[in-house]
Structure formats: structure tokens, C-alpha cells
Amino acid sequence: MKAVAINGSHRKGQNTAVMLQTVLDELKAGGVETELVELSDYNIKPCLSCNKCLRRPQCSITDDDMSLLADKLLKADAIILGSPVYWANVTGLMKNFMDRTRWLHMTKNFLAGKVGAAVTHAGLRNGGQEVCLQIMEHFLRAQGLYVVDDRDPEKGILTSGAMGTLFDRFDGNNISWKRGVQEDHLAIASCRQLGKNMLQLMKKLA
């Protein structure tokens, strides 16, 4: 089994990547082959809205890196999306990536039956994380994936999704910030549980 995590952050190896890698570490511990993809490493041209993929499962753009990424998606048994919050939405990198997967969806859901999940991170405590997470999860469901949440079967609901924040505390005058998502223990626990839940479903579907 193989899992691929797609990081839509412009900042490689930072908070969103840490969250994605935490999910992947749980999968790897269960024997799954894993890969973290940084979209900032790839050349992905914008969708042309040519609508050729309405008639055939193929993108008309062939001179960028999207075909390499599509191949990774097709070969994976599980896909995890990650994006920091930009205006209560995903980054432009992630949105461009999503748009360019249209050919995998229009004539047939080529990614159907895979296991999916998403993580997000923002500076503020209420920085649009829930909306951003819903956008990525909706994309995965539309592509036909089984979307997994972070519910702990023993402890129950700890969060409503794998969402991190740099916000630490407010003393009435000033905000204190975490140095990174590693200090957001709830977010890290959520990512670990997300990985465990994905692994369980992957084994059931195998």
C-alpha cells in the first residue's frame, strides 16, 4: 500500500508539512509506503478552461509537471491534502493543483475508492481552518475518495478535524504565539489519529 501527501504551502518543510508528515509517520509505522510532495517544487500551469476533458480523460496541457503528480495520485491507495489557510481558503498552489485534476473526474472518477484526508494550519485560533478543511475534504469526496476524520474510537471527539494554529494565549492586551505546530499538541494528536484511522480503513479495503 502507498500513501501520498500533497503540501500546498509555499513554505516547504514548515507547519503544514509537519502535520502531513505526522500523518504519514503513522501510516509508515503500519507498513505503508509514503511520500510527501511539496507543490512548490513543481511547475503546474493554470487550467485553460478548454473543456476538452469533458469528452476525454486527458488534460490538454502536456508541457508541465502535472502529469507526474497525476501519476502519483493514480498509484496511491491514500491521498492526504494539506494547506495553510489563505483567506479562509486553500493556497493558490493547492487550488491550481485541484483545478488541474479535473480530467480525473469529469468522464469518470479515476481516484474513486481510495482513502483521503486533509489537514490545515493558520496563525489565528479562528483563522478559517474549518472552511479550508471543508474545501479540501469536499474535493476529495467529489473525486470519489473515502474521507477519514480524526475521531478517536476510545476518547471520542477531541477536535472537528486536523487543524493547527500558532495562537497560544491572549492576556487582555497582547497575543502570544507558538513557535510552530509542534507546540500545538492537540493538532499533532489529531494528525496521529488521522493516520491511524486511515491505516485501519486502508487495511479493510485492501
Rosetta blueprint (number, residue, H / E / L):
1 M L
2 K E
3 A E
4 V E
5 A E
6 I E
7 N E
8 G L
9 S L
10 H L
11 R L
12 K L
13 G L
14 Q L
15 N H
16 T H
17 A H
18 V H
19 M H
20 L H
21 Q H
22 T H
23 V H
24 L H
25 D H
26 E H
27 L H
28 K H
29 A H
30 G L
31 G L
32 V L
33 E E
34 T E
35 E E
36 L E
37 V E
38 E E
39 L H
40 S H
41 D H
42 Y L
43 N L
44 I L
45 K L
46 P L
47 C L
48 L L
49 S L
50 C L
51 N L
52 K H
53 C H
54 L H
55 R L
56 R L
57 P L
58 Q L
59 C L
60 S L
61 I L
62 T L
63 D L
64 D L
65 D L
66 M H
67 S H
68 L H
69 L H
70 A H
71 D H
72 K H
73 L H
74 L H
75 K H
76 A L
77 D L
78 A E
79 I E
80 I E
81 L E
82 G E
83 S E
84 P E
85 V L
86 Y L
87 W L
88 A L
89 N L
90 V L
91 T L
92 G H
93 L H
94 M H
95 K H
96 N H
97 F H
98 M H
99 D H
100 R L
101 T L
102 R H
103 W H
104 L H
105 H L
106 M L
107 T L
108 K L
109 N L
110 F L
111 L L
112 A L
113 G L
114 K L
115 V E
116 G E
117 A E
118 A E
119 V E
120 T E
121 H E
122 A E
123 G L
124 L L
125 R L
126 N L
127 G L
128 G L
129 Q H
130 E H
131 V H
132 C H
133 L H
134 Q H
135 I H
136 M H
137 E H
138 H H
139 F H
140 L H
141 R H
142 A H
143 Q L
144 G L
145 L L
146 Y E
147 V E
148 V L
149 D L
150 D L
151 R L
152 D E
153 P L
154 E L
155 K L
156 G E
157 I L
158 L L
159 T L
160 S L
161 G L
162 A E
163 M E
164 G E
165 T E
166 L L
167 F E
168 D E
169 R E
170 F E
171 D L
172 G L
173 N L
174 N L
175 I E
176 S E
177 W E
178 K L
179 R L
180 G L
181 V H
182 Q H
183 E H
184 D L
185 H H
186 L H
187 A H
188 I H
189 A H
190 S H
191 C H
192 R H
193 Q H
194 L H
195 G H
196 K H
197 N H
198 M H
199 L H
200 Q H
201 L H
202 M H
203 K H
204 K H
205 L H
206 A L
